[in-house]
Amino acid sequence: MTSNSPLLGDFIRRHREKVTPQQAGLGIQGRRRTQGLRREELALLCGISSTWITWIEQGRPVQPSAAVLDRLSQTLQLSEAERAYLFNLAGRADPNADKAHAQPPHAVLRIVQALDTPAYVLDRYWNAIAWNPAAAAHFIDWLGASPTPDHPPPNLLEFLLLNPVARDFVADWEGRTRRIIAEFRADVGKHLDDPQLARHIRHFQQSSPIFAQLWSAQDVVEREGGRRVFQHPQQGQVVYEQSTLLPATSTDLKLVILQPLGIGFPQNSG
């Protein structure tokens, strides 16, 4: 991500002017020409120099760190949406984003559980963090009991790449694997400065030769839905139409829904 310095400066200045000294916890009395915080007051509250605040507001090509942006967000009393916008303007990943969206919103959980077709939620690392009974019944070698501190959440790439069952379960396993790894690269591109994600990628590079080969190819494609064919150990060949939705308030999450198209389709369908 790259910084948009003029918009960032204007955004900070506008919100600085909205916060009064009293709201910010400063015991300042008497008449003032401005209702909002002065630059030097904002700098004091954020633990940075007033010159730095001036340069940011003037739109100079400075690069405030994530820690500085965090203090600005708190001092300016930004909402979650405003904080996300601030970090986007600065071209920085918000270190609190994972904490805010570690679990899917209740509305998404209700949708997952209300569906009678397989549905599950993936986080930015493609860990499954929620699923319904229909998904557990379909992905019997992947989705089981709910994750616990001793058992990390099931990961889609871990299943696809390292579980030998996946090669028979997923029709055209090689083609799907190539596509999914390219989709994963597109999906995580905005988070490549995330240390946990870097460890995640290194794990697959070291444990899966096909991941290492395809990751180095640098292929990038958008995630798409469409027909998915599986060879279920109990039901035989089943075909689904897959849709992937991004919750508006948690765009790091993906709600994946499989709607059945029928049983016994030719193996090369989709």
Secondary structure, DSSP 4 states (H G I P E B T S, - for coil): ----HHHHHHHHHHHHTTS-TTTTT----S--S-SS--HHHHHHHHTS-HHHHHHHHTT-S----HHHHHHHHHHTT--HHHHHHHHHHHT---TTHHHHTSS--HHHHHHHHH-SS-EEEE-TT-BEEEE-HHHHHHSTTT--SPPBTTBPPPBHHHHHHH-THHHHHBTTHHHHHHHHHHHHHHHHGGGTT-HHHHHHHHHHHHH-HHHHHHHHTT-------EEEEEEETTTEEEEEEEEEE--TT-TT-EEEEEEEEEES--TT--
